[in-house]
């Protein structure tokens, strides 16, 4: 599991929790920050998208998420 967080202080709080070593976190803006690998699922927690205050930033967020997704398997 990987995530993106803007606040280094919040990452510190996460890493103080049991089991947090299983969570990779990149510090940065979630509309543009890349993490290693591809994933079968990407999601925004709660109303996180509302932290991006322009439509352009929201579109970039979805494009960034799409770049991290694995191609769909053919049936």
mmCIF file of the N, C-alpha and C atoms, coordinates in Angstrom:
data_MODEL
# 
_entry.id   MODEL 
# 
loop_
_atom_site.group_PDB 
_atom_site.id 
_atom_site.type_symbol 
_atom_site.label_atom_id 
_atom_site.label_alt_id 
_atom_site.label_comp_id 
_atom_site.label_asym_id 
_atom_site.label_entity_id 
_atom_site.label_seq_id 
_atom_site.pdbx_PDB_ins_code 
_atom_site.Cartn_x 
_atom_site.Cartn_y 
_atom_site.Cartn_z 
_atom_site.occupancy 
_atom_site.B_iso_or_equiv 
_atom_site.pdbx_formal_charge 
_atom_site.auth_seq_id 
_atom_site.auth_comp_id 
_atom_site.auth_asym_id 
_atom_site.auth_atom_id 
_atom_site.pdbx_PDB_model_num 
ATOM 1   N N  . UNK A 1 1  ? 0.847   -1.159  0.000   1.00 0.00 ? 1  UNK A N  1 
ATOM 2   C CA . UNK A 1 1  ? 0.000   0.000   0.000   1.00 0.00 ? 1  UNK A CA 1 
ATOM 3   C C  . UNK A 1 1  ? 0.898   1.229   0.000   1.00 0.00 ? 1  UNK A C  1 
ATOM 4   N N  . UNK A 1 2  ? 0.517   2.193   -0.804  1.00 0.00 ? 2  UNK A N  1 
ATOM 5   C CA . UNK A 1 2  ? 1.265   3.443   -0.905  1.00 0.00 ? 2  UNK A CA 1 
ATOM 6   C C  . UNK A 1 2  ? 0.303   4.616   -0.856  1.00 0.00 ? 2  UNK A C  1 
ATOM 7   N N  . UNK A 1 3  ? 0.807   5.739   -0.432  1.00 0.00 ? 3  UNK A N  1 
ATOM 8   C CA . UNK A 1 3  ? -0.013  6.937   -0.373  1.00 0.00 ? 3  UNK A CA 1 
ATOM 9   C C  . UNK A 1 3  ? 0.802   8.179   -0.660  1.00 0.00 ? 3  UNK A C  1 
ATOM 10  N N  . UNK A 1 4  ? 0.100   9.271   -0.807  1.00 0.00 ? 4  UNK A N  1 
ATOM 11  C CA . UNK A 1 4  ? 0.718   10.576  -1.030  1.00 0.00 ? 4  UNK A CA 1 
ATOM 12  C C  . UNK A 1 4  ? 0.150   11.514  0.022   1.00 0.00 ? 4  UNK A C  1 
ATOM 13  N N  . UNK A 1 5  ? 1.022   12.243  0.687   1.00 0.00 ? 5  UNK A N  1 
ATOM 14  C CA . UNK A 1 5  ? 0.606   13.172  1.744   1.00 0.00 ? 5  UNK A CA 1 
ATOM 15  C C  . UNK A 1 5  ? 1.417   14.446  1.611   1.00 0.00 ? 5  UNK A C  1 
ATOM 16  N N  . UNK A 1 6  ? 0.763   15.581  1.708   1.00 0.00 ? 6  UNK A N  1 
ATOM 17  C CA . UNK A 1 6  ? 1.429   16.873  1.593   1.00 0.00 ? 6  UNK A CA 1 
ATOM 18  C C  . UNK A 1 6  ? 2.190   17.242  2.862   1.00 0.00 ? 6  UNK A C  1 
ATOM 19  N N  . UNK A 1 7  ? 1.701   16.813  4.006   1.00 0.00 ? 7  UNK A N  1 
ATOM 20  C CA . UNK A 1 7  ? 2.243   17.230  5.290   1.00 0.00 ? 7  UNK A CA 1 
ATOM 21  C C  . UNK A 1 7  ? 3.234   16.212  5.865   1.00 0.00 ? 7  UNK A C  1 
ATOM 22  N N  . UNK A 1 8  ? 4.483   16.639  6.029   1.00 0.00 ? 8  UNK A N  1 
ATOM 23  C CA . UNK A 1 8  ? 5.482   15.774  6.659   1.00 0.00 ? 8  UNK A CA 1 
ATOM 24  C C  . UNK A 1 8  ? 5.081   15.443  8.095   1.00 0.00 ? 8  UNK A C  1 
ATOM 25  N N  . UNK A 1 9  ? 4.422   16.376  8.772   1.00 0.00 ? 9  UNK A N  1 
ATOM 26  C CA . UNK A 1 9  ? 3.973   16.129  10.148  1.00 0.00 ? 9  UNK A CA 1 
ATOM 27  C C  . UNK A 1 9  ? 2.938   15.008  10.193  1.00 0.00 ? 9  UNK A C  1 
ATOM 28  N N  . UNK A 1 10 ? 2.069   14.952  9.206   1.00 0.00 ? 10 UNK A N  1 
ATOM 29  C CA . UNK A 1 10 ? 1.071   13.877  9.167   1.00 0.00 ? 10 UNK A CA 1 
ATOM 30  C C  . UNK A 1 10 ? 1.727   12.536  8.872   1.00 0.00 ? 10 UNK A C  1 
ATOM 31  N N  . UNK A 1 11 ? 2.765   12.541  8.045   1.00 0.00 ? 11 UNK A N  1 
ATOM 32  C CA . UNK A 1 11 ? 3.498   11.294  7.770   1.00 0.00 ? 11 UNK A CA 1 
ATOM 33  C C  . UNK A 1 11 ? 4.168   10.808  9.051   1.00 0.00 ? 11 UNK A C  1 
ATOM 34  N N  . UNK A 1 12 ? 4.712   11.722  9.832   1.00 0.00 ? 12 UNK A N  1 
ATOM 35  C CA . UNK A 1 12 ? 5.301   11.345  11.124  1.00 0.00 ? 12 UNK A CA 1 
ATOM 36  C C  . UNK A 1 12 ? 4.256   10.721  12.037  1.00 0.00 ? 12 UNK A C  1 
ATOM 37  N N  . UNK A 1 13 ? 3.068   11.297  12.070  1.00 0.00 ? 13 UNK A N  1 
ATOM 38  C CA . UNK A 1 13 ? 1.987   10.732  12.892  1.00 0.00 ? 13 UNK A CA 1 
ATOM 39  C C  . UNK A 1 13 ? 1.609   9.343   12.408  1.00 0.00 ? 13 UNK A C  1 
ATOM 40  N N  . UNK A 1 14 ? 1.548   9.159   11.089  1.00 0.00 ? 14 UNK A N  1 
ATOM 41  C CA . UNK A 1 14 ? 1.258   7.834   10.537  1.00 0.00 ? 14 UNK A CA 1 
ATOM 42  C C  . UNK A 1 14 ? 2.305   6.839   10.983  1.00 0.00 ? 14 UNK A C  1 
ATOM 43  N N  . UNK A 1 15 ? 3.567   7.199   10.845  1.00 0.00 ? 15 UNK A N  1 
ATOM 44  C CA . UNK A 1 15 ? 4.653   6.274   11.163  1.00 0.00 ? 15 UNK A CA 1 
ATOM 45  C C  . UNK A 1 15 ? 4.754   5.963   12.650  1.00 0.00 ? 15 UNK A C  1 
ATOM 46  N N  . UNK A 1 16 ? 4.045   6.695   13.482  1.00 0.00 ? 16 UNK A N  1 
ATOM 47  C CA . UNK A 1 16 ? 4.002   6.392   14.914  1.00 0.00 ? 16 UNK A CA 1 
ATOM 48  C C  . UNK A 1 16 ? 2.972   5.296   15.223  1.00 0.00 ? 16 UNK A C  1 
ATOM 49  N N  . UNK A 1 17 ? 2.169   4.926   14.227  1.00 0.00 ? 17 UNK A N  1 
ATOM 50  C CA . UNK A 1 17 ? 1.111   3.932   14.430  1.00 0.00 ? 17 UNK A CA 1 
ATOM 51  C C  . UNK A 1 17 ? 1.612   2.516   14.157  1.00 0.00 ? 17 UNK A C  1 
ATOM 52  N N  . UNK A 1 18 ? 1.090   1.526   14.894  1.00 0.00 ? 18 UNK A N  1 
ATOM 53  C CA . UNK A 1 18 ? 1.447   0.135   14.633  1.00 0.00 ? 18 UNK A CA 1 
ATOM 54  C C  . UNK A 1 18 ? 1.067   -0.258  13.205  1.00 0.00 ? 18 UNK A C  1 
ATOM 55  N N  . UNK A 1 19 ? 1.929   -1.014  12.547  1.00 0.00 ? 19 UNK A N  1 
ATOM 56  C CA . UNK A 1 19 ? 1.660   -1.485  11.191  1.00 0.00 ? 19 UNK A CA 1 
ATOM 57  C C  . UNK A 1 19 ? 1.960   -0.489  10.095  1.00 0.00 ? 19 UNK A C  1 
ATOM 58  N N  . UNK A 1 20 ? 2.386   0.697   10.472  1.00 0.00 ? 20 UNK A N  1 
ATOM 59  C CA . UNK A 1 20 ? 2.603   1.734   9.466   1.00 0.00 ? 20 UNK A CA 1 
ATOM 60  C C  . UNK A 1 20 ? 3.795   1.451   8.563   1.00 0.00 ? 20 UNK A C  1 
ATOM 61  N N  . UNK A 1 21 ? 4.650   0.535   8.965   1.00 0.00 ? 21 UNK A N  1 
ATOM 62  C CA . UNK A 1 21 ? 5.807   0.218   8.113   1.00 0.00 ? 21 UNK A CA 1 
ATOM 63  C C  . UNK A 1 21 ? 5.379   -0.445  6.808   1.00 0.00 ? 21 UNK A C  1 
ATOM 64  N N  . UNK A 1 22 ? 4.135   -0.908  6.746   1.00 0.00 ? 22 UNK A N  1 
ATOM 65  C CA . UNK A 1 22 ? 3.607   -1.524  5.521   1.00 0.00 ? 22 UNK A CA 1 
ATOM 66  C C  . UNK A 1 22 ? 3.080   -0.492  4.529   1.00 0.00 ? 22 UNK A C  1 
ATOM 67  N N  . UNK A 1 23 ? 3.082   0.783   4.924   1.00 0.00 ? 23 UNK A N  1 
ATOM 68  C CA . UNK A 1 23 ? 2.521   1.840   4.087   1.00 0.00 ? 23 UNK A CA 1 
ATOM 69  C C  . UNK A 1 23 ? 3.649   2.743   3.595   1.00 0.00 ? 23 UNK A C  1 
ATOM 70  N N  . UNK A 1 24 ? 3.850   2.766   2.287   1.00 0.00 ? 24 UNK A N  1 
ATOM 71  C CA . UNK A 1 24 ? 4.817   3.691   1.703   1.00 0.00 ? 24 UNK A CA 1 
ATOM 72  C C  . UNK A 1 24 ? 4.144   5.036   1.485   1.00 0.00 ? 24 UNK A C  1 
ATOM 73  N N  . UNK A 1 25 ? 4.836   6.114   1.808   1.00 0.00 ? 25 UNK A N  1 
ATOM 74  C CA . UNK A 1 25 ? 4.240   7.439   1.649   1.00 0.00 ? 25 UNK A CA 1 
ATOM 75  C C  . UNK A 1 25 ? 5.218   8.354   0.919   1.00 0.00 ? 25 UNK A C  1 
ATOM 76  N N  . UNK A 1 26 ? 4.726   8.980   -0.145  1.00 0.00 ? 26 UNK A N  1 
ATOM 77  C CA . UNK A 1 26 ? 5.482   10.020  -0.839  1.00 0.00 ? 26 UNK A CA 1 
ATOM 78  C C  . UNK A 1 26 ? 4.945   11.361  -0.349  1.00 0.00 ? 26 UNK A C  1 
ATOM 79  N N  . UNK A 1 27 ? 5.835   12.270  -0.029  1.00 0.00 ? 27 UNK A N  1 
ATOM 80  C CA . UNK A 1 27 ? 5.403   13.596  0.408   1.00 0.00 ? 27 UNK A CA 1 
ATOM 81  C C  . UNK A 1 27 ? 5.306   14.487  -0.817  1.00 0.00 ? 27 UNK A C  1 
ATOM 82  N N  . UNK A 1 28 ? 4.124   15.069  -1.007  1.00 0.00 ? 28 UNK A N  1 
ATOM 83  C CA . UNK A 1 28 ? 3.924   15.960  -2.141  1.00 0.00 ? 28 UNK A CA 1 
ATOM 84  C C  . UNK A 1 28 ? 2.458   16.200  -2.406  1.00 0.00 ? 28 UNK A C  1 
ATOM 85  N N  . UNK A 1 29 ? 2.193   16.959  -3.435  1.00 0.00 ? 29 UNK A N  1 
ATOM 86  C CA . UNK A 1 29 ? 0.839   17.302  -3.878  1.00 0.00 ? 29 UNK A CA 1 
ATOM 87  C C  . UNK A 1 29 ? 0.265   16.089  -4.616  1.00 0.00 ? 29 UNK A C  1 
ATOM 88  N N  . UNK A 1 30 ? -0.889  15.613  -4.193  1.00 0.00 ? 30 UNK A N  1 
ATOM 89  C CA . UNK A 1 30 ? -1.413  14.383  -4.785  1.00 0.00 ? 30 UNK A CA 1 
ATOM 90  C C  . UNK A 1 30 ? -1.947  14.548  -6.198  1.00 0.00 ? 30 UNK A C  1 
ATOM 91  N N  . UNK A 1 31 ? -1.949  15.763  -6.726  1.00 0.00 ? 31 UNK A N  1 
ATOM 92  C CA . UNK A 1 31 ? -2.352  15.919  -8.127  1.00 0.00 ? 31 UNK A CA 1 
ATOM 93  C C  . UNK A 1 31 ? -1.176  15.731  -9.074  1.00 0.00 ? 31 UNK A C  1 
ATOM 94  N N  . UNK A 1 32 ? 0.050   15.774  -8.551  1.00 0.00 ? 32 UNK A N  1 
ATOM 95  C CA . UNK A 1 32 ? 1.219   15.668  -9.441  1.00 0.00 ? 32 UNK A CA 1 
ATOM 96  C C  . UNK A 1 32 ? 2.285   14.692  -8.965  1.00 0.00 ? 32 UNK A C  1 
ATOM 97  N N  . UNK A 1 33 ? 2.258   14.275  -7.710  1.00 0.00 ? 33 UNK A N  1 
ATOM 98  C CA . UNK A 1 33 ? 3.307   13.416  -7.162  1.00 0.00 ? 33 UNK A CA 1 
ATOM 99  C C  . UNK A 1 33 ? 3.155   11.991  -7.663  1.00 0.00 ? 33 UNK A C  1 
ATOM 100 N N  . UNK A 1 34 ? 4.260   11.403  -8.083  1.00 0.00 ? 34 UNK A N  1 
ATOM 101 C CA . UNK A 1 34 ? 4.259   10.014  -8.551  1.00 0.00 ? 34 UNK A CA 1 
ATOM 102 C C  . UNK A 1 34 ? 4.828   9.120   -7.463  1.00 0.00 ? 34 UNK A C  1 
ATOM 103 N N  . UNK A 1 35 ? 4.337   7.898   -7.410  1.00 0.00 ? 35 UNK A N  1 
ATOM 104 C CA . UNK A 1 35 ? 4.905   6.870   -6.541  1.00 0.00 ? 35 UNK A CA 1 
ATOM 105 C C  . UNK A 1 35 ? 5.361   5.732   -7.436  1.00 0.00 ? 35 UNK A C  1 
ATOM 106 N N  . UNK A 1 36 ? 6.217   4.869   -6.889  1.00 0.00 ? 36 UNK A N  1 
ATOM 107 C CA . UNK A 1 36 ? 6.706   3.746   -7.691  1.00 0.00 ? 36 UNK A CA 1 
ATOM 108 C C  . UNK A 1 36 ? 5.629   2.689   -7.861  1.00 0.00 ? 36 UNK A C  1 
ATOM 109 N N  . UNK A 1 37 ? 5.636   2.056   -9.007  1.00 0.00 ? 37 UNK A N  1 
ATOM 110 C CA . UNK A 1 37 ? 4.745   0.925   -9.233  1.00 0.00 ? 37 UNK A CA 1 
ATOM 111 C C  . UNK A 1 37 ? 3.414   1.301   -9.847  1.00 0.00 ? 37 UNK A C  1 
ATOM 112 N N  . UNK A 1 38 ? 2.653   0.246   -10.104 1.00 0.00 ? 38 UNK A N  1 
ATOM 113 C CA . UNK A 1 38 ? 1.288   0.415   -10.598 1.00 0.00 ? 38 UNK A CA 1 
ATOM 114 C C  . UNK A 1 38 ? 0.356   -0.319  -9.642  1.00 0.00 ? 38 UNK A C  1 
ATOM 115 N N  . UNK A 1 39 ? -0.913  0.009   -9.729  1.00 0.00 ? 39 UNK A N  1 
ATOM 116 C CA . UNK A 1 39 ? -1.880  -0.489  -8.770  1.00 0.00 ? 39 UNK A CA 1 
ATOM 117 C C  . UNK A 1 39 ? -3.163  -0.887  -9.477  1.00 0.00 ? 39 UNK A C  1 
ATOM 118 N N  . UNK A 1 40 ? -3.943  -1.751  -8.840  1.00 0.00 ? 40 UNK A N  1 
ATOM 119 C CA . UNK A 1 40 ? -5.240  -2.137  -9.402  1.00 0.00 ? 40 UNK A CA 1 
ATOM 120 C C  . UNK A 1 40 ? -6.349  -1.232  -8.900  1.00 0.00 ? 40 UNK A C  1 
ATOM 121 N N  . UNK A 1 41 ? -6.048  -0.430  -7.880  1.00 0.00 ? 41 UNK A N  1 
ATOM 122 C CA . UNK A 1 41 ? -7.054  0.451   -7.303  1.00 0.00 ? 41 UNK A CA 1 
ATOM 123 C C  . UNK A 1 41 ? -6.392  1.730   -6.813  1.00 0.00 ? 41 UNK A C  1 
ATOM 124 N N  . UNK A 1 42 ? -7.029  2.839   -7.076  1.00 0.00 ? 42 UNK A N  1 
ATOM 125 C CA . UNK A 1 42 ? -6.590  4.132   -6.525  1.00 0.00 ? 42 UNK A CA 1 
ATOM 126 C C  . UNK A 1 42 ? -7.839  4.836   -6.018  1.00 0.00 ? 42 UNK A C  1 
ATOM 127 N N  . UNK A 1 43 ? -7.740  5.435   -4.842  1.00 0.00 ? 43 UNK A N  1 
ATOM 128 C CA . UNK A 1 43 ? -8.896  6.148   -4.324  1.00 0.00 ? 43 UNK A CA 1 
ATOM 129 C C  . UNK A 1 43 ? -8.486  7.344   -3.490  1.00 0.00 ? 43 UNK A C  1 
ATOM 130 N N  . UNK A 1 44 ? -9.404  8.284   -3.378  1.00 0.00 ? 44 UNK A N  1 
ATOM 131 C CA . UNK A 1 44 ? -9.220  9.471   -2.538  1.00 0.00 ? 44 UNK A CA 1 
ATOM 132 C C  . UNK A 1 44 ? -10.027 9.250   -1.274  1.00 0.00 ? 44 UNK A C  1 
ATOM 133 N N  . UNK A 1 45 ? -9.412  9.493   -0.141  1.00 0.00 ? 45 UNK A N  1 
ATOM 134 C CA . UNK A 1 45 ? -10.090 9.301   1.132   1.00 0.00 ? 45 UNK A CA 1 
ATOM 135 C C  . UNK A 1 45 ? -10.995 10.497  1.422   1.00 0.00 ? 45 UNK A C  1 
ATOM 136 N N  . UNK A 1 46 ? -12.204 10.198  1.813   1.00 0.00 ? 46 UNK A N  1 
ATOM 137 C CA . UNK A 1 46 ? -13.217 11.188  2.192   1.00 0.00 ? 46 UNK A CA 1 
ATOM 138 C C  . UNK A 1 46 ? -13.397 12.231  1.096   1.00 0.00 ? 46 UNK A C  1 
ATOM 139 N N  . UNK A 1 47 ? -13.330 13.489  1.418   1.00 0.00 ? 47 UNK A N  1 
ATOM 140 C CA . UNK A 1 47 ? -13.554 14.544  0.421   1.00 0.00 ? 47 UNK A CA 1 
ATOM 141 C C  . UNK A 1 47 ? -12.244 15.213  0.017   1.00 0.00 ? 47 UNK A C  1 
ATOM 142 N N  . UNK A 1 48 ? -11.179 14.430  -0.071  1.00 0.00 ? 48 UNK A N  1 
ATOM 143 C CA . UNK A 1 48 ? -9.849  14.952  -0.355  1.00 0.00 ? 48 UNK A CA 1 
ATOM 144 C C  . UNK A 1 48 ? -9.802  15.775  -1.641  1.00 0.00 ? 48 UNK A C  1 
ATOM 145 N N  . UNK A 1 49 ? -10.567 15.402  -2.650  1.00 0.00 ? 49 UNK A N  1 
ATOM 146 C CA . UNK A 1 49 ? -10.530 16.113  -3.930  1.00 0.00 ? 49 UNK A CA 1 
ATOM 147 C C  . UNK A 1 49 ? -10.873 17.587  -3.753  1.00 0.00 ? 49 UNK A C  1 
ATOM 148 N N  . UNK A 1 50 ? -11.633 17.913  -2.710  1.00 0.00 ? 50 UNK A N  1 
ATOM 149 C CA . UNK A 1 50 ? -12.017 19.308  -2.481  1.00 0.00 ? 50 UNK A CA 1 
ATOM 150 C C  . UNK A 1 50 ? -10.836 20.157  -2.009  1.00 0.00 ? 50 UNK A C  1 
ATOM 151 N N  . UNK A 1 51 ? -9.726  19.520  -1.619  1.00 0.00 ? 51 UNK A N  1 
ATOM 152 C CA . UNK A 1 51 ? -8.518  20.277  -1.275  1.00 0.00 ? 51 UNK A CA 1 
ATOM 153 C C  . UNK A 1 51 ? -7.864  20.872  -2.514  1.00 0.00 ? 51 UNK A C  1 
ATOM 154 N N  . UNK A 1 52 ? -8.210  20.352  -3.665  1.00 0.00 ? 52 UNK A N  1 
ATOM 155 C CA . UNK A 1 52 ? -7.722  20.913  -4.927  1.00 0.00 ? 52 UNK A CA 1 
ATOM 156 C C  . UNK A 1 52 ? -8.778  21.923  -5.385  1.00 0.00 ? 52 UNK A C  1 
ATOM 157 N N  . UNK A 1 53 ? -8.427  23.176  -5.357  1.00 0.00 ? 53 UNK A N  1 
ATOM 158 C CA . UNK A 1 53 ? -9.437  24.226  -5.484  1.00 0.00 ? 53 UNK A CA 1 
ATOM 159 C C  . UNK A 1 53 ? -9.718  24.691  -6.906  1.00 0.00 ? 53 UNK A C  1 
ATOM 160 N N  . UNK A 1 54 ? -9.025  24.100  -7.885  1.00 0.00 ? 54 UNK A N  1 
ATOM 161 C CA . UNK A 1 54 ? -9.342  24.454  -9.271  1.00 0.00 ? 54 UNK A CA 1 
ATOM 162 C C  . UNK A 1 54 ? -9.706  23.190  -10.042 1.00 0.00 ? 54 UNK A C  1 
ATOM 163 N N  . UNK A 1 55 ? -10.485 23.358  -11.072 1.00 0.00 ? 55 UNK A N  1 
ATOM 164 C CA . UNK A 1 55 ? -10.847 22.219  -11.897 1.00 0.00 ? 55 UNK A CA 1 
ATOM 165 C C  . UNK A 1 55 ? -9.605  21.620  -12.555 1.00 0.00 ? 55 UNK A C  1 
ATOM 166 N N  . UNK A 1 56 ? -8.668  22.464  -12.986 1.00 0.00 ? 56 UNK A N  1 
ATOM 167 C CA . UNK A 1 56 ? -7.434  21.961  -13.601 1.00 0.00 ? 56 UNK A CA 1 
ATOM 168 C C  . UNK A 1 56 ? -6.672  21.056  -12.638 1.00 0.00 ? 56 UNK A C  1 
ATOM 169 N N  . UNK A 1 57 ? -6.558  21.442  -11.376 1.00 0.00 ? 57 UNK A N  1 
ATOM 170 C CA . UNK A 1 57 ? -5.856  20.624  -10.390 1.00 0.00 ? 57 UNK A CA 1 
ATOM 171 C C  . UNK A 1 57 ? -6.602  19.313  -10.151 1.00 0.00 ? 57 UNK A C  1 
ATOM 172 N N  . UNK A 1 58 ? -7.924  19.357  -10.131 1.00 0.00 ? 58 UNK A N  1 
ATOM 173 C CA . UNK A 1 58 ? -8.698  18.133  -9.947  1.00 0.00 ? 58 UNK A CA 1 
ATOM 174 C C  . UNK A 1 58 ? -8.522  17.187  -11.126 1.00 0.00 ? 58 UNK A C  1 
ATOM 175 N N  . UNK A 1 59 ? -8.527  17.730  -12.335 1.00 0.00 ? 59 UNK A N  1 
ATOM 176 C CA . UNK A 1 59 ? -8.301  16.905  -13.530 1.00 0.00 ? 59 UNK A CA 1 
ATOM 177 C C  . UNK A 1 59 ? -6.904  16.278  -13.476 1.00 0.00 ? 59 UNK A C  1 
ATOM 178 N N  . UNK A 1 60 ? -5.899  17.059  -13.092 1.00 0.00 ? 60 UNK A N  1 
ATOM 179 C CA . UNK A 1 60 ? -4.532  16.527  -12.970 1.00 0.00 ? 60 UNK A CA 1 
ATOM 180 C C  . UNK A 1 60 ? -4.475  15.396  -11.952 1.00 0.00 ? 60 UNK A C  1 
ATOM 181 N N  . UNK A 1 61 ? -5.219  15.525  -10.875 1.00 0.00 ? 61 UNK A N  1 
ATOM 182 C CA . UNK A 1 61 ? -5.263  14.475  -9.861  1.00 0.00 ? 61 UNK A CA 1 
ATOM 183 C C  . UNK A 1 61 ? -5.764  13.163  -10.466 1.00 0.00 ? 61 UNK A C  1 
ATOM 184 N N  . UNK A 1 62 ? -6.857  13.231  -11.198 1.00 0.00 ? 62 UNK A N  1 
ATOM 185 C CA . UNK A 1 62 ? -7.404  12.018  -11.813 1.00 0.00 ? 62 UNK A CA 1 
ATOM 186 C C  . UNK A 1 62 ? -6.470  11.462  -12.890 1.00 0.00 ? 62 UNK A C  1 
ATOM 187 N N  . UNK A 1 63 ? -5.828  12.331  -13.637 1.00 0.00 ? 63 UNK A N  1 
ATOM 188 C CA . UNK A 1 63 ? -4.863  11.861  -14.634 1.00 0.00 ? 63 UNK A CA 1 
ATOM 189 C C  . UNK A 1 63 ? -3.668  11.180  -13.957 1.00 0.00 ? 63 UNK A C  1 
ATOM 190 N N  . UNK A 1 64 ? -3.202  11.760  -12.858 1.00 0.00 ? 64 UNK A N  1 
ATOM 191 C CA . UNK A 1 64 ? -2.089  11.168  -12.114 1.00 0.00 ? 64 UNK A CA 1 
ATOM 192 C C  . UNK A 1 64 ? -2.490  9.802   -11.566 1.00 0.00 ? 64 UNK A C  1 
ATOM 193 N N  . UNK A 1 65 ? -3.690  9.693   -11.026 1.00 0.00 ? 65 UNK A N  1 
ATOM 194 C CA . UNK A 1 65 ? -4.171  8.397   -10.537 1.00 0.00 ? 65 UNK A CA 1 
ATOM 195 C C  . UNK A 1 65 ? -4.240  7.389   -11.677 1.00 0.00 ? 65 UNK A C  1 
ATOM 196 N N  . UNK A 1 66 ? -4.742  7.815   -12.823 1.00 0.00 ? 66 UNK A N  1 
ATOM 197 C CA . UNK A 1 66 ? -4.850  6.913   -13.975 1.00 0.00 ? 66 UNK A CA 1 
ATOM 198 C C  . UNK A 1 66 ? -3.485  6.418   -14.436 1.00 0.00 ? 66 UNK A C  1 
ATOM 199 N N  . UNK A 1 67 ? -2.456  7.267   -14.350 1.00 0.00 ? 67 UNK A N  1 
ATOM 200 C CA . UNK A 1 67 ? -1.109  6.845   -14.749 1.00 0.00 ? 67 UNK A CA 1 
ATOM 201 C C  . UNK A 1 67 ? -0.564  5.759   -13.827 1.00 0.00 ? 67 UNK A C  1 
ATOM 202 N N  . UNK A 1 68 ? -1.090  5.660   -12.632 1.00 0.00 ? 68 UNK A N  1 
ATOM 203 C CA . UNK A 1 68 ? -0.631  4.655   -11.671 1.00 0.00 ? 68 UNK A CA 1 
ATOM 204 C C  . UNK A 1 68 ? -1.400  3.333   -11.763 1.00 0.00 ? 68 UNK A C  1 
ATOM 205 N N  . UNK A 1 69 ? -2.467  3.310   -12.542 1.00 0.00 ? 69 UNK A N  1 
ATOM 206 C CA . UNK A 1 69 ? -3.283  2.102   -12.610 1.00 0.00 ? 69 UNK A CA 1 
ATOM 207 C C  . UNK A 1 69 ? -2.742  1.109   -13.625 1.00 0.00 ? 69 UNK A C  1 
ATOM 208 N N  . UNK A 1 70 ? -2.854  -0.167  -13.274 1.00 0.00 ? 70 UNK A N  1 
ATOM 209 C CA . UNK A 1 70 ? -2.454  -1.227  -14.208 1.00 0.00 ? 70 UNK A CA 1 
ATOM 210 C C  . UNK A 1 70 ? -3.498  -1.291  -15.322 1.00 0.00 ? 70 UNK A C  1 
ATOM 211 N N  . UNK A 1 71 ? -3.051  -1.695  -16.520 1.00 0.00 ? 71 UNK A N  1 
ATOM 212 C CA . UNK A 1 71 ? -4.020  -1.848  -17.611 1.00 0.00 ? 71 UNK A CA 1 
ATOM 213 C C  . UNK A 1 71 ? -5.066  -2.908  -17.239 1.00 0.00 ? 71 UNK A C  1 
ATOM 214 N N  . UNK A 1 72 ? -6.281  -2.705  -17.693 1.00 0.00 ? 72 UNK A N  1 
ATOM 215 C CA . UNK A 1 72 ? -7.350  -3.675  -17.427 1.00 0.00 ? 72 UNK A CA 1 
ATOM 216 C C  . UNK A 1 72 ? -7.023  -4.996  -18.121 1.00 0.00 ? 72 UNK A C  1 
ATOM 217 N N  . UNK A 1 73 ? -7.306  -6.081  -17.444 1.00 0.00 ? 73 UNK A N  1 
ATOM 218 C CA . UNK A 1 73 ? -7.094  -7.407  -18.036 1.00 0.00 ? 73 UNK A CA 1 
ATOM 219 C C  . UNK A 1 73 ? -8.189  -7.681  -19.067 1.00 0.00 ? 73 UNK A C  1 
ATOM 220 N N  . UNK A 1 74 ? -7.818  -8.284  -20.199 1.00 0.00 ? 74 UNK A N  1 
ATOM 221 C CA . UNK A 1 74 ? -8.840  -8.619  -21.199 1.00 0.00 ? 74 UNK A CA 1 
ATOM 222 C C  . UNK A 1 74 ? -9.552  -9.903  -20.792 1.00 0.00 ? 74 UNK A C  1 
ATOM 223 N N  . UNK A 1 75 ? -10.818 -9.952  -21.174 1.00 0.00 ? 75 UNK A N  1 
ATOM 224 C CA . UNK A 1 75 ? -11.591 -11.149 -20.837 1.00 0.00 ? 75 UNK A CA 1 
ATOM 225 C C  . UNK A 1 75 ? -11.411 -12.233 -21.867 1.00 0.00 ? 75 UNK A C  1 
# 
